[in-house]
């Protein structure tokens, strides 16, 4: 049986093949009644767009590439959810790549995506290799870096300052009377390193910096690793009275280990997480965490690509900082517990 074509759909709907193509690729440019008529024709004929043919005709695929370092990290699941909510009702589709926090894997994936002539690219972070950066700067499509902040993006960046978010968290703990505060970090990717730097800047500012209070591991984050890291920390530095964690999994694990050791939180020990994924607010006591606008970041990144694809200009402000919110909860409100 012959596969139906755009021409067949146009005949069924009483419009030209060009109009059908426009309705599929840029539905906002076609009236609602016409979109409905074309949709009924597509359903009746069982038409499925041929992306290869479309790409050849326009010298551009319908793909928006998204490169993230992890599929299992809830942070990037939220970003993808936001991007998809913007893209799903258009004629474009998202293709996702997992770099596994490896710069060379990221480089290979960028090369693969560029070869597909994408509509746009969304990529986590600003720490690309020189080769990756060169490819991103020369690709003929909009590029959005996300979850970070820089004055020198490839095209535009949508995110927040990890440094400032960590510094605000550290300052809050100092304000609450904590003085022997540790930084506990896993994976140690560039965003975590920026958080560590922000934390360290506040410790030095208040002259309470102690290298023994910096506990890091290349292992990925988990509740279990949080428990183990706190146990090791307290064996090494028994007078530690608080921790700033690079993410919420670790903070929850530390909270559970405090319960096991009968450490009173926040009176004897303070805990602050990062990303505010939901688990921290459900702990008892609830754990302070930095809320990051992950879904909105995905939405803004995707919308920028759609706007550019429709012929819109590059914005005057290329560093789109959506900020962060320190969700102050019982785990650090020592002044209220005393």
Number of C-alpha atoms within 10 A of each C-alpha: 3 4 9 14 17 19 15 19 26 20 15 17 20 14 16 16 17 12 17 28 19 16 22 20 15 17 17 13 12 15 10 12 9 17 20 14 17 24 18 15 20 22 11 11 15 13 16 12 15 10 14 12 11 15 16 10 10 9 11 17 20 22 21 26 25 25 24 24 20 15 15 9 12 13 20 20 17 18 25 23 16 20 25 17 15 16 19 11 13 16 16 19 16 21 14 18 20 16 21 14 16 12 15 15 15 22 19 13 19 24 16 13 21 19 10 17 19 23 23 27 25 25 24 23 23 19 14 17 13 10 14 18 16 12 16 23 15 10 18 14 20 24 25 26 26 28 25 24 24 19 11 11 20 19 16 24 30 29 27 23 20 28 21 18 23 30 22 19 28 25 18 17 24 19 14 16 15 22 18 19 25 28 23 25 26 23 16 19 16 15 21 21 17 21 26 24 18 22 26 22 19 19 21 11 10 11 10 14 19 13 10 12 19 17 17 17 13 10 11 14 21 16 17 15 19 25 22 14 21 23 17 12 20 13 11 12 14 11 14 21 21 25 27 28 29 30 24 27 26 29 31 27 21 27 28 19 20 20 13 10 9 10 16 13 24 25 20 17 21 29 29 35 29 27 23 23 19 12 13 24 19 10 14 13 17 21 30 27 30 24 18 23 20 27 20 18 26 28 20 22 29 26 16 21 22 21 13 16 15 10 9 11 10 13 12 7 10 17 21 20 18 18 16 19 15 20 18 18 17 21 27 31 22 19 11 10 12 8
